[in-house]
Amino acid sequence: MKINATKFGLATALTFAIFWLICSLLVWLLPSLMMDMTGHMIHGNWSQMGWQLSVSGVFMGLISWSVLAGVFGWLLATIYNK
């Protein structure tokens, strides 16, 4: 079975965009809880750190991660099809 690499890449980019927006919203609504969860995920103590959340940062992260995820998804499907 072949995967359409372009469609898979676009689906991956859209999925990452949705997760990025949800994560950004959670950081905005629950910064302390999200900081604790981030620390647990990377096995570090982030209790003294703080978030730097801005509209432009959210937008730039959204674009950057979506493009990178789309390229990754396209490459994954292309390699799978070989």
C-alpha positions, 0 to 999 in steps of 0.5 A: 500500500502506498501513502500519498506523501503530500497529503500525509505531510499536510495532515501532519502539519495540520495536526502539529498546528492544532496541538501547538495552538492547544498547548499555547492556550494551556500555557496561557490559561495554566502556566504553573501547571504546564511548567510543572508538566514540562519539567516532568517531561524532560526530567528537569526542575523548571520551578524557577523558570517562566514562560515568555508567551506572546502573540508573535511567538505563538504565531512564529512557533505555529508556522515553524513547527507546522512546516517542519512537521509537514516536511517530516511527514512528507519524508516519512511517507516518501521513505515508507513508499520506497 
